[in-house]
Amino acid sequence: MTNDASNHIASALGRIPGSLFVMTSHFEDRTRGVMVSWVQQLSVEPPMVMVALPKGRPIVPLLHDSHAFALCQVSAADKLTQKKFNNGIDAGDNPFEAMDVHRGVTGSPIMSRSLAFLDCELIRHLDVDGDHDIYVGLVRDGKVNIPDDEQVVVRLRENGQHH
């Protein structure tokens, strides 16, 4: 593929709207969170979502052990949360220490400062031939936490790259 064709494809992929979420999971004494932006609704009845997660993230074993995850939507203005979950946390550290969180119906951490959340039962993992895997969640609970007058920003990328 030519460099021009590759650039055109990346630009077109970047037009797929996205938003910022912290994907969370908890199993036994381990808790993890990672920033994701490739989240799409997959079904209305039953309600399902899919998340494209880069391979090898520390949250992956918890997803498989707990069979659950939550998606906490993050404000574009919340740079502290973005930095914390983009850079990652050491394996022994609790990423939610000093944050106001509660456990969802699946046991996954829900950040109180999130704009909205979806609490999901993991029903499928697809290992695809690429740098991301797909996780499908059956939505068990969810809520919008923002006031009606606050705007949710939809992110478009200049290219198809993960933030």
Secondary structure as UniProt FT lines:
FT   HELIX           3..13
FT   TURN            14..15
FT   STRAND          21..27
FT   TURN            28..29
FT   STRAND          30..36
FT   STRAND          39..43
FT   TURN            44..47
FT   STRAND          48..54
FT   TURN            55..56
FT   TURN            58..59
FT   HELIX           60..66
FT   STRAND          68..73
FT   TURN            76..77
FT   HELIX           79..87
FT   TURN            91..92
FT   TURN            95..98
FT   STRAND          101..103
FT   TURN            105..106
FT   STRAND          109..111
FT   TURN            112..113
FT   STRAND          116..126
FT   STRAND          132..144
FT   TURN            148..149
//
